[in-house]
């Protein structure tokens, strides 16, 4: 069993000066949301029922408040859904299906709760999807077919962490199709506030029994005052306008960053989000990442844990960050594939 989690961002060396290893909005933090967090009253318990927050999130998504499930974070949600599937296996048993390339916490949670992983979506009690996908940032192949084939004893969770940061393309699911799946929403990446943990899920229609089971697995206060403030601010027009404005700049930066990586001899894979995966010319080039981080303060995300050895994932960053990568990569050793 793999018990070691791999993540981007801050590590034992502290916060990277030029951090490409996470997919947070590089224009963040969102000013209006940051102000709401600063004004949150941390001297009191938040409402454990989340009544006001659920009403706001429900109105934002056009669903009834009782379809909103509050979560401490998306990662906590992954654990909770896995625990729920293990406790209520149904006719399919305690089984899970994961996309070919996926966030490592999905496999860790499945293993921790004793879920048997199957390669056949039709045989799984719990199915996971992510669009734009992790780590590739692409539309997920076969997603619509899997949703159309869902049976009443199956649950599909669609991770929408990168949906607000979609720079190109259109989502596969929309309208009534979304009402057949659980939507996992974690706005902190889109807001550039990954240090604030808080998320929620929107239940499918007719999921009352499953909702009760998932609520029973929750701690008394899944959200602190700051997470509650972030999620409430997420529903406000000023926040959404800031997000939409940021996407234009991110798209420009993405084009520049793609050109940079190609000038270094890397092969950039297609992506619709604010991040992309690049294949390095030599698989052994990933060994240079430690030097890049330790000596130059530039951090990339090794994709081996996603099932893509010899690849790196890069969140779209500012031109200044990009220039730091351009200057540092040749100095870590290796061939003469650096831009001149």
C-alpha positions as CSV (number, residue, x, y, z in Angstrom):
1,X,0.0,0.0,0.0
2,X,1.3,3.5,-0.9
3,X,1.1,5.7,2.1
4,X,3.3,8.5,1.1
5,X,1.4,11.4,-0.5
6,X,3.1,13.5,-3.2
7,X,2.1,17.1,-3.6
8,X,3.3,20.3,-5.2
9,X,3.9,23.6,-3.3
10,X,5.6,24.2,0.0
11,X,8.0,21.4,1.1
12,X,10.8,20.8,3.6
13,X,12.7,23.7,1.9
14,X,9.9,26.1,2.5
15,X,7.8,27.9,-0.2
16,X,9.4,27.8,-3.6
17,X,10.4,31.2,-5.0
18,X,9.1,30.2,-8.5
19,X,6.5,27.5,-8.0
20,X,5.2,25.7,-11.1
21,X,4.3,22.6,-9.1
22,X,0.8,23.6,-8.1
23,X,-2.1,24.7,-10.3
24,X,-3.3,27.7,-8.3
25,X,-4.4,30.8,-10.1
26,X,-1.1,32.7,-10.6
27,X,-3.1,36.0,-10.5
28,X,-4.3,35.3,-7.0
29,X,-5.1,35.7,-4.3
30,X,-8.5,37.2,-5.2
31,X,-8.7,40.6,-3.4
32,X,-12.4,40.5,-2.5
33,X,-12.1,36.9,-1.1
34,X,-8.9,37.7,0.8
35,X,-10.7,40.6,2.4
36,X,-13.7,38.4,3.4
37,X,-11.3,35.9,5.0
38,X,-9.5,38.7,6.9
39,X,-12.9,39.9,8.3
40,X,-14.0,36.4,9.3
41,X,-14.8,36.0,13.0
42,X,-12.5,33.3,14.2
43,X,-13.5,33.8,17.8
44,X,-16.7,31.8,17.3
45,X,-17.7,28.4,16.1
46,X,-19.2,28.5,12.6
47,X,-22.7,27.2,12.2
48,X,-22.2,23.4,12.2
49,X,-25.2,22.9,9.8
50,X,-23.9,25.5,7.3
51,X,-27.5,26.7,6.8
52,X,-26.6,30.1,5.3
53,X,-23.7,28.8,3.3
54,X,-25.6,25.9,1.8
55,X,-28.3,28.3,0.8
56,X,-25.8,30.6,-0.9
57,X,-24.0,27.7,-2.7
58,X,-27.3,26.2,-3.7
59,X,-28.5,29.5,-5.2
60,X,-25.1,29.9,-7.0
61,X,-25.5,26.5,-8.7
62,X,-29.2,26.6,-9.1
63,X,-29.8,23.6,-6.9
64,X,-31.7,23.0,-3.6
65,X,-29.6,23.6,-0.5
66,X,-30.1,20.1,0.7
67,X,-28.0,18.9,-2.3
68,X,-24.9,20.7,-1.0
69,X,-22.4,18.6,1.1
70,X,-19.8,20.6,2.9
71,X,-16.3,19.2,3.0
72,X,-13.1,20.2,4.9
73,X,-11.3,20.0,1.6
74,X,-11.4,18.1,-1.7
75,X,-8.9,15.7,-0.3
76,X,-11.1,15.1,2.8
77,X,-14.0,14.5,0.3
78,X,-12.0,11.9,-1.5
79,X,-11.5,10.1,1.8
80,X,-15.1,10.5,2.8
81,X,-16.6,9.2,-0.5
82,X,-14.2,6.2,-0.3
83,X,-15.2,5.4,3.3
84,X,-18.9,5.7,2.3
85,X,-18.4,3.3,-0.7
86,X,-16.7,0.8,1.6
87,X,-19.5,1.1,4.2
88,X,-22.4,0.8,1.7
89,X,-21.0,-1.6,-1.0
90,X,-24.4,-2.7,-2.4
91,X,-24.5,-5.4,-5.0
92,X,-21.2,-4.4,-6.6
93,X,-19.2,-4.8,-3.4
94,X,-16.6,-2.3,-2.2
95,X,-15.2,-1.5,-5.6
96,X,-13.8,1.6,-7.2
97,X,-12.8,2.7,-10.8
98,X,-10.1,5.3,-11.3
99,X,-9.1,7.1,-14.6
100,X,-5.8,5.8,-16.1
101,X,-4.0,9.0,-14.9
102,X,-5.3,10.4,-11.7
103,X,-4.5,12.3,-8.5
104,X,-2.7,10.0,-6.2
105,X,-5.1,10.6,-3.2
106,X,-7.7,8.6,-5.1
107,X,-5.7,5.4,-5.0
108,X,-4.5,6.0,-1.5
109,X,-8.0,6.5,-0.2
110,X,-9.3,3.4,-2.1
111,X,-6.5,1.3,-0.5
112,X,-7.0,2.8,2.9
113,X,-10.7,1.9,3.0
114,X,-10.2,-1.5,1.4
115,X,-11.9,-0.7,-1.9
116,X,-11.0,-3.2,-4.7
117,X,-9.9,-1.3,-7.8
118,X,-11.4,-2.5,-11.1
119,X,-10.6,-1.7,-14.7
120,X,-14.2,-2.0,-15.7
121,X,-16.4,1.1,-14.9
122,X,-19.5,-1.0,-15.1
123,X,-18.4,-3.2,-12.2
124,X,-17.5,-0.3,-9.8
125,X,-19.6,1.0,-6.9
126,X,-17.6,4.3,-6.9
127,X,-16.3,5.9,-10.0
128,X,-13.9,8.9,-10.2
129,X,-13.6,11.5,-12.9
130,X,-11.9,14.9,-13.3
131,X,-12.4,17.5,-16.0
132,X,-10.2,19.2,-17.0
133,X,-8.3,16.2,-16.0
134,X,-5.4,15.8,-13.5
135,X,-2.6,16.0,-14.5
136,X,-3.2,16.5,-18.2
137,X,-5.7,19.3,-18.1
138,X,-7.8,17.6,-20.9
139,X,-11.3,16.5,-21.5
140,X,-11.7,13.0,-20.0
141,X,-12.2,10.4,-22.7
142,X,-15.3,8.3,-22.4
143,X,-16.8,10.5,-19.6
144,X,-20.2,11.0,-21.2
145,X,-20.5,7.2,-22.0
146,X,-19.7,6.3,-18.4
147,X,-22.4,8.8,-17.1
148,X,-25.0,7.5,-19.5
149,X,-24.3,3.9,-18.4
150,X,-24.6,4.6,-14.7
151,X,-26.9,2.4,-12.7
152,X,-28.8,3.3,-9.5
153,X,-26.3,1.3,-7.4
154,X,-23.3,3.3,-8.8
155,X,-21.9,6.7,-7.8
156,X,-19.7,8.8,-10.0
157,X,-17.8,11.8,-8.5
158,X,-16.7,14.4,-10.9
159,X,-13.8,16.5,-9.6
160,X,-14.2,20.0,-10.9
161,X,-11.2,21.6,-9.2
162,X,-9.9,22.9,-12.6
163,X,-13.3,23.7,-14.2
164,X,-13.1,27.4,-13.1
165,X,-9.6,27.6,-14.6
166,X,-10.6,26.2,-18.0
167,X,-8.9,28.3,-20.7
168,X,-10.0,26.5,-23.8
169,X,-12.6,23.9,-24.9
170,X,-16.0,23.1,-23.4
171,X,-17.0,20.8,-20.6
172,X,-18.2,17.3,-21.6
173,X,-21.2,17.3,-19.2
174,X,-23.9,20.0,-18.9
175,X,-27.5,20.5,-18.0
176,X,-29.4,17.4,-16.8
177,X,-26.4,15.2,-17.3
178,X,-24.7,16.9,-14.4
179,X,-27.6,15.9,-12.2
180,X,-26.6,12.3,-12.5
181,X,-23.1,12.8,-10.8
182,X,-21.6,14.1,-7.6
183,X,-19.8,17.4,-8.4
184,X,-16.7,18.0,-6.2
185,X,-16.0,21.7,-6.1
186,X,-12.8,23.2,-4.4
187,X,-12.5,26.9,-5.3
188,X,-9.3,27.7,-3.5
189,X,-7.1,26.9,-6.6
190,X,-9.2,29.2,-8.8
191,X,-8.9,32.0,-6.2
192,X,-5.2,31.6,-5.6
193,X,-5.8,30.6,-2.0
194,X,-4.7,27.0,-1.7
195,X,-3.7,27.6,1.9
196,X,-7.4,28.0,2.9
197,X,-9.0,24.5,2.9
198,X,-12.7,24.2,2.2
199,X,-14.8,22.5,-0.5
200,X,-18.2,21.1,-1.2
201,X,-20.0,18.6,-3.3
202,X,-23.3,18.8,-5.1
203,X,-25.4,15.7,-4.9
204,X,-27.1,14.1,-7.9
205,X,-30.9,14.1,-7.9
206,X,-32.5,11.4,-5.8
207,X,-29.4,10.8,-3.7
208,X,-31.0,11.3,-0.3
209,X,-29.8,8.0,1.2
210,X,-26.3,8.6,0.0
211,X,-26.3,12.1,1.3
212,X,-27.3,10.9,4.7
213,X,-24.5,8.4,4.8
214,X,-21.9,11.0,3.7
215,X,-23.2,13.5,6.3
216,X,-22.9,10.8,9.0
217,X,-19.2,10.5,8.2
218,X,-18.5,14.2,8.6
219,X,-16.9,15.9,11.6
220,X,-19.0,18.3,13.7
221,X,-17.4,21.3,12.0
222,X,-16.0,20.4,8.6
223,X,-15.3,24.1,7.9
224,X,-13.6,26.7,10.0
225,X,-14.5,30.4,9.9
226,X,-12.0,31.2,7.2
227,X,-13.1,28.4,4.9
228,X,-16.7,29.4,5.4
229,X,-15.8,33.0,4.4
230,X,-13.9,31.8,1.3
231,X,-16.9,29.7,0.1
232,X,-19.4,32.4,0.8
233,X,-17.2,34.9,-1.2
234,X,-17.0,32.4,-4.0
235,X,-20.7,33.0,-4.7
236,X,-20.3,36.8,-5.1
237,X,-20.3,38.6,-8.4
238,X,-17.1,40.5,-7.6
239,X,-15.3,37.2,-7.1
240,X,-16.6,35.7,-10.3
241,X,-15.8,38.8,-12.3
242,X,-12.2,38.8,-11.0
243,X,-11.9,35.1,-11.9
244,X,-13.1,35.7,-15.5
245,X,-10.8,38.6,-15.9
246,X,-7.8,36.6,-14.8
247,X,-8.5,33.9,-17.4
248,X,-7.5,36.3,-20.2
249,X,-4.1,36.9,-18.7
250,X,-3.6,33.3,-17.9
251,X,-4.2,32.3,-21.5
252,X,-1.6,34.7,-22.7
253,X,0.9,33.5,-20.1
254,X,0.1,29.9,-21.1
255,X,1.1,30.6,-24.7
256,X,4.4,32.2,-23.6
257,X,5.1,29.3,-21.2
258,X,4.4,26.7,-23.8
259,X,6.8,28.4,-26.2
260,X,9.4,28.5,-23.4
261,X,9.1,24.7,-22.7
262,X,9.3,23.9,-26.4
263,X,12.5,26.1,-26.7
264,X,14.0,23.9,-24.0
265,X,13.4,20.8,-26.1
266,X,10.4,19.6,-24.1
267,X,7.3,18.2,-25.7
268,X,4.2,19.9,-24.5
269,X,1.0,17.8,-24.3
270,X,-2.4,19.4,-25.2
271,X,-4.3,21.0,-22.2
272,X,-7.5,23.0,-21.8
273,X,-6.6,24.3,-18.3
274,X,-4.2,26.6,-16.6
275,X,-1.6,23.8,-16.4
276,X,0.0,21.3,-18.8
277,X,2.3,18.3,-18.9
278,X,5.5,18.3,-20.8
279,X,7.6,15.3,-21.7
280,X,11.4,15.8,-21.1
281,X,13.8,14.8,-23.9
282,X,15.6,12.3,-21.6
283,X,13.6,10.4,-18.9
284,X,16.6,10.9,-16.6
285,X,16.1,14.7,-16.8
286,X,13.6,14.3,-13.9
287,X,16.6,13.7,-11.7
288,X,17.5,17.4,-12.3
289,X,14.3,18.6,-10.5
290,X,15.9,18.3,-7.1
291,X,18.8,20.6,-8.2
292,X,16.4,23.0,-9.8
293,X,14.4,23.2,-6.5
294,X,17.3,23.2,-4.1
295,X,19.7,25.5,-5.8
296,X,17.5,27.8,-7.9
297,X,14.2,27.9,-6.1
298,X,12.2,26.6,-9.1
299,X,9.8,23.7,-8.5
300,X,8.1,21.5,-11.1
301,X,5.8,18.6,-10.4
302,X,7.3,15.2,-11.3
303,X,4.5,13.2,-13.0
304,X,5.7,9.7,-12.0
305,X,3.0,9.5,-9.3
306,X,0.4,10.2,-12.0
307,X,1.6,7.2,-14.1
308,X,3.7,9.5,-16.4
309,X,7.4,8.9,-15.7
310,X,9.7,11.2,-17.6
311,X,7.1,14.0,-17.6
312,X,6.6,17.2,-15.6
313,X,3.5,19.2,-14.9
314,X,3.6,22.9,-14.8
315,X,1.0,25.3,-13.6
316,X,0.9,28.5,-15.7
317,X,3.0,31.1,-14.0
318,X,3.9,34.8,-14.6
319,X,6.6,35.9,-17.1
320,X,9.0,36.5,-14.2
321,X,8.6,32.9,-13.0
322,X,9.1,31.7,-16.6
323,X,12.3,33.7,-16.9
324,X,13.6,32.1,-13.7
325,X,12.9,28.6,-15.2
326,X,14.6,29.7,-18.5
327,X,17.7,30.8,-16.7
328,X,17.9,27.9,-14.2
329,X,17.2,24.8,-16.3
330,X,20.5,24.9,-18.2
331,X,22.5,25.3,-15.0
332,X,21.2,22.1,-13.5
333,X,23.2,20.0,-16.0
334,X,22.2,17.8,-18.8
335,X,22.3,18.3,-22.5
336,X,22.4,21.4,-24.7
337,X,18.7,21.5,-25.3
338,X,18.3,24.9,-23.5
339,X,17.3,28.0,-25.3
340,X,20.1,30.3,-26.3
